[in-house]
Amino acid sequence: MDVEKKYSEGDRSIKVIVDYAVDLKNKGKSHEAVEVLHQGVERYPESSLLYTLLGKIYVEIGDHEKALNLLKRAYELDKFNYQAVENLALCAEKLGLVRNAQYYNRVAFYLNPEGKRQSEGLPGVEELKHIVNEEKDLIE
């Protein structure tokens, strides 16, 4: 069954919301995708995935301020969400928040499987504690 049909028939599972929003975005209907995702985060306020996708679409639209807030929420919900962190770094850079961009780039490096392979290994517990403590000092 077509995802648009599932959605129009009332299926509001996270999978259908995400698939439908991605389908809309890929058809050049980003603003409609945003509406679907806003409804999704109202229904599932603890879904890091929905906040991440919504933030990514705002990045693509060029609204980095909205994207930053949504991606922060995604990261709060899931500290291992690589896509949220990577996009947070991009938004912070675009908004001139240099320290924040550096922080999120550093976290993204450790979360990215490619980054882990390039490093000498996973960060130790002390390094991760240091990174988490740095987050408390970020510019809001």
Summary of the structure (lengths in Angstrom):
residues: 140
radius of gyration: 16.4
end to end distance: 44.0
largest distance: 50.8
contacts: 403
relative contact order: 0.08
helix: 75%
strand: 0%
